[in-house]
Amino acid sequence: MTNRTKLSSQHLASGASSHPKQAVKQRSRRTFSLRDGLKALGPGLITGAADDDPSGIGTYSQAGAQLSYGIGWTMLLTFPLMAAIQEISARVGRVTGHGIAGNVCRHYSRWLLNVVVALLFIANTINIGADLGAMADATKLLIGGHSIVYVLLFGFISVGAQIFLDYSRYVAVLKWLTLSLFAYVAALAFAKVQWGDALAGILVPRVSWSLDYFTTIVAILGTTISPYLFFWQASQEAEDQRVDATKRPLIERHYGARREFSRIRADTIIGMAFSNLIALSIIVTAAATLHATGKTDIQSSAEAAEALRPIAGAFAETIFALGIVGTGLLAVPVLAGAAAYAVGEGRRWSVGLGRKPKEAAAFYAVLALSGGIGIALNFTPINPISALYWSAVINGVLAVPVMVLLMLVAKRRDVMGTFVVKGPLYWLGWLSTVAMMLCVVAMGVGFVVGES
């Protein structure tokens, strides 16, 4: 049998039509599955979803409970700023084949990099501890038991999956975990939302000239635009091309650059839009339930879930608590992974979740150390809310120099070649940097005013 006959037989056996137009029709009738949609997305989706971690859920719940619908406009403000800086991070990783720390160590002072990486490690580790504590408290709400047992369970699962799971399977697990965030959209069904007021709060900024109001805005911006997200998305773009034999850094192989940039933009916009939609759902739910009944002091995500029971019912509490566990399982690995990538790339070690543990022992050691200290923090008398507060302070301060370095790297021709970031994206990146800088200044003023 000739090759042509073999191909024809295979083609007919597969059920495909021999007529081109019919084949097109058959392809167009293929149902779009959720798996196909998730497969088309990548680092942007996971990064955006990881932004709504349990500590972030606590911040958004507090914002809605304290300031009601009137704070919803911040989600429209943060979306373009967040999307721009994350897209620039992803481009740097895809073009150079290195994450942010990997590029900074090659072109800037090592002491500056060491300070940035040390602060990132500290902030991420504190955040891991707080997130594990919130996940444990949420699980205790659902099924009872001892919180500390759940801290150990979730900590070992989150770190162990990164070390021992195959990279492609691990990324697939993270993608499926993003679905847990829809719990907060579902929670809206149990809240008696005043949709007119909610829409007005989203579209029309209503500024209250008070310290609490501006402190909340700073907290929202600091939660939404976080340094670990920059490091993670850039490193994941570099990682994807390390595990894919068909890919090379665009600085080395220019072919397909336009397609890759289009993919990065779509992935990032979808991921950040998803992140902000979930954050807005949490704010609106808290405003419609907690604020409406006079409960304005929410200290954690688990407390927000518990407070929903007498207002919106046990099922709403359950949905909210399940969301905390799901988002924690997504965010803790991203926090630990971002710290490991930053340290490893800065030291020029072999890094990457696609490598076997023995091939990148130091990288995995840092990852395990960050997770281990995060677990250990839950065994200390340190107040988790206080620790999370100082983590937010560190993240806010750290974000500014990291964003400045990122913008400088993105414009350097000796780093990015012909793919330097320019045009509206470049200026939107700087606008995001300035906005974060103003947040830090506002936070500093808040400290001074609070102490005086």
N, C-alpha and C positions, 0 to 999 in steps of 0.2 A: 504494500500500500504506500502510495506517495505521501510526502509530508502534507501536500495540499489536501489530499483525501482525508488524512488523519485529522487535520484541523477542521475540515468541514464536518466530519463525523462527530468530533468533540463539540463543535458549535451547536449542531442539531441535538446532540444528546443532552446538552445543558439546558435545552428548552428555549434557546434564544431564537428569535425570528431571523430568517435569512434576508428579510427586507429591511433596509436601513431605517425607514420611517417607522415601521412597526417596532423595531428595536428601541428607537428613541422613546416611543410611546410607553413601551414596557418599562424602561428605566424611569420615566417620569411618574409611572404609577407605583413605583416602589415606595412603601410607607417609610416616613422619616421616623426613626426610633430615637428615644432619649439617649441610648448608648451612642448612636452616631453623632448626635449633637454634642455630647460631652467629649467624645473622641476628637472632635474638630477644635476644641478649646484646649488651653494649656496653662502655662504659668500665670497668665493674667487672671483667669477664673479662680484658681486656687489662692492666689495672693489676695484678691478682693474678698473672697469668702473668709480667709483667715483673719482679715481685719476686724470682722465681727466676732471676736473672741469673747469668752465669758467676762473679762474685765471691761471690754468695750460695751457689752450688753448692759453691765451695771451703770456705766457712764450715760448711755442713751436712756436707760430707765429713769435715772436720777434727773436727767434733763427734762424729760416729759412730765415726770411727777412734780417737779419744782416749777417749771415755766409753762407747762401746758402746750397747746398747739403752736403758740407764738414762736417757738424755737425751731420749727420745722424748716424754715428757710435756709438754715445752715447747711442742709443736705444738698440743696441746689448750688450753694456757694462752693462747697468742697468738691463736688463731682468733677468739674473741669480741671481744678487744680490738682486733684489726686490723680486723675487719668493722665494728665500731661507728665507729671514727674515719674509716674510708673512706666509710661511708654518710653521715656528717655532712658530710664534704667534698663528696660528690656532691650532697647536698641544698642546700648553700650555693650551688654552681654553678648548679643547676637553678632555684632560687627567684630568685636575684638576676641571673642572666645574666652574672656575673663570676666569675673564679677567686678563689683565696685572696688573692693579691697585689692584685688589682683591688679587693677589698673592704677590705683593710687600708689601702691608700693613700687611700681615701675617708673612713676613720673613725679612723685612728690616726696617730701621729707618723711623718713621712717618714724620719727618721734611723733609727728602729727597722726600718722596712721595708727601707731600704738595706742595713743590716747583715745582715738575714735573707737577702735576695736575693743579696748578695755571697757569703755562706757557702754558700748552695745552689748557686750557679754553680760555686764552687771544688770542692765535694764531688762534684757531678755530673760535672764535667769530669775529675777524677781517676778517678772510677769508670768513665767512658767509656774512658779510656786503659787501665785494668786489664782491662776486659772485652774490648776489642779485642785486647790481648795474649793473653788466655786463648783467645779464638776462633782466633787465629793459631796458637798452640801446639797446639790440638786438631786443626786442619786439617793441620798438619805431621805429627802422629801418624798421621793417616789416609792422606795421599797424599805426604808428603815435601815438599821444596821449602824456600823461605826464608820465615821467619815475617814478616819486615818487608813482604814483598810482600802477604801476606794481611792484614796490618794496614791497608795502604793500600786494598786491595780492599774489605774489609768497611766501613772508615770511609767511603769514597766512596759505597758502595751505601746505607748507613744514612742518611747525610745527604742524598744526592741524591734518594732516594725521597720524603723529606718535602717537599723543595722542588718537585720536578717532577711527582709523581704527583697525580692527582685525589684529593680528600679521601676520597670514598666508596670508591674503589678502594684507596687506601692503608690505610684502616681494615680493609677486607676482608683485605688481605694480613697485617696484624697479627693478625687473628683466626685465620687459617689457621696462622700461625706458632705459636700457642699449642699446637697439636697436637704440636709437637716435644718438649714436656715429657713426653709419654707415654713417651719413651725411658727415663726413669728408673723408670717402673713396669715396663717391659719388662726393665730390668736386674735387677730382683728375681728374675726367672726363672732367672738364672744364679748366684744367691747361695744358699748353703745356710743359710737363715734358721731360727733356733730360734724358731718362732712363739710358743711359750709365754713365753719370755723377752722377745720383742719386744712382745707384748701387755701383759705386766706393766710394761714400761718406759714404755708409753704411758699406762696407766691408773693406775699407782701411782708417784707421785713418790718418787725415792730420792735424797735430798740428800747430797752429800759436802761436808763443811766444809773445802774447800781453795780456794786462790786460783785454780788452774787451772779448777776446776769453775765457780766464779762468773764468771770471765772469759769462759768459753764461753757461759754463759747470757746475759750482757750482749751478747756478739757475736751470738747468735741473735736476741735481741729487737731489737737495733739493725739487724740485717739485714732482719728481717721487717717492722718498723714503721719505714719510712723516709720522710723529709719529701718527697722528690720524688714519691712515690706520692700524697700528699695534693694537691699542686699539680696533678699530671697529671689525676687523676680529676675534680676540681672544674672545671678548665679544659676538659676534654673534654665535660662536661655543658653548659657554656656554649657550647662550639663547636658541639655537635649542634643547638642551637636557632638558632644563627646560620645554619647551612646548610639548615635545614628551615623553609620558609616558613610551615608550619602551626603552628609553635611560637613562643611568646613566654615570657619569664621569668614564673614563676608569681606574682611580686609584682605584675605588670601584668595577667596574665590568669589568674584563679583556676581556671577551668574545667579539669577533668581532673587536679587536683592529687593526689587519692587514687590514681588509676591510675598517675601518674608516680612517686609515692613507693613504690608496690608494685613497680613495675618496677625502681626503683633498689635496693630492698632485695633482691629476688631476684637481680639482676645482681651486686650486691656480695657477697652470701653465697656464690653459686656461684663467683665469681672467687676469693674468699679461701679457700674450702674447697679449691678446685682447687690454689691456691698451697701451702697447708699439706700437702695430700696428697702433692704432688710433693716438698716439703721432707722430709717423713717418709720417703718412699721412698728418698731419697738417704741419710738418716741410717741407715736399716735396712740398706741395701745396704753402706754403708761399715762398719757394725758387724759384719755377717755375713762380710765378706771381709777387710777391712784390719785391723780390731781383732782378729778371730779368729786372724789369722796374725802378730800382734805388730807390724804396721806402724801406728804411732799418730801419726806426725808427717807430716801432709799439708799442704803449703804453698799449693797452688792446685788449681783444678778439673782442669786438664790433668794435673797430677801424680797426682790421684786416678784419672783415666781410665787413665793409663799403669800405675799400680800394680795395676789390676784384671786385666791380661793374664795374669800367671803364676798368678793365683788362680782367676779365673772364666772365663778364656779370651779369645781375640782378639775374638770377637764381642761380648762384654760391654764390652770396651774401646771397640770401634767404636760401639756404641749410646750409651755414655756420652759419647764425644767428639762424636758428631753432635748430641746434646742440647745440648752447650755452644755449638756454632755456631748452632743454631736459637734458643736462648734469648737469645744475644747479639744476633742480628739483630732480635729483638723488644725487648730492653731498651735498647740503645744509642739508638734513636730516641726512646724514652720519656724517657730521661735528658736528652738534648739538647733535646727538646721541652718538658719541664718547666722547664728553665732559661730557655728563650726565653719561655715564657708568663709566668713569674715576673717577669723583667726587663721585658718589654713591657707587661704589665698594670700593674706598679708605675709605669711612666713614662707610662701612658695612651696608648700607641701603638696603632695598628691591629694587632691580633694575630689569629692563627688559621691553621691548616693548610688551612682551606677557602678562604682568600684566595689570589689570584695573587701571585707574588713581588713584582711592581711595586706591588701594593696594600698590602703589609706588608713593605717592604724592610728596615726596622730589625729587625723580629721575626725574619725569616729570616737576617739578618746575625748576630744573637746565636746562633741555632741553629747556623749554619755555623761560627762562632767556637768554640763549645763543642766541636763535633765535631773541628774542626781542631786545637785545642790537645790534645785527647785523643789524636789520631793522633800529634802531635809528641812527646808524652811518651814514646812508645815508641822514639824516636830519641835519648833522653837517657840518661845513666848512672844515672838515678833507679831505685832498686830497686822494681819494681812491687808486691811484697808489702808493703814499707814504706809506699809511697804509698797502697795500699789500706787499710792499717791506720789511717793518719791521716785518710783519707776517712771511715772508719767512726767515728772519734773526732768529726770535724766533724759528721757526720750525727746522732750521738747527742746532742751538745750542742745542735745546731740544732733537733732534733725537739721539745724541751720548749717553748721560746717559741712555735714555730709551732703546736703543739697547744693551748697556752693561748690564743693569739690566735684560733684556729679556734673553740674552745669559747665564747669571749666573743662573737665575731661571730654564732655560731649562736643565741645567746640574745637578741640585740638586736632589739627590735621595729622600730626605725627601719631595720634592714637586712632582716630576714626577714618583717616584717609579722605576719600571723596564723600564719605557718608556722615560728615559732621552734621549735627542737628542745627537746623536753621528755620527761619520763617516763623509763623504763628506758634508752632510747637515750642520753639526755643524761648520766645518771649513769655509764653504761658508758663513755662518751667520757671523762669525768673520771677514771674508774678507769684507763683506758688511759694517760692523761696522767701520772697519779701513778706508774704502773708504769714509764713511760719515765724519769721524774724519778729514781726509785730506781736505775735502770740507770746513769744518768749519775753519781750519787753513788757507786755501787759501782765504776764505772770510775775515778773520781777516787781512791778509796781504794786501788784496785789500783796506780795510778801511784805513790802515796806509799809503799805497802808494797814495791813493786818497786824503788824507788830507795833505800830505807833498808837 
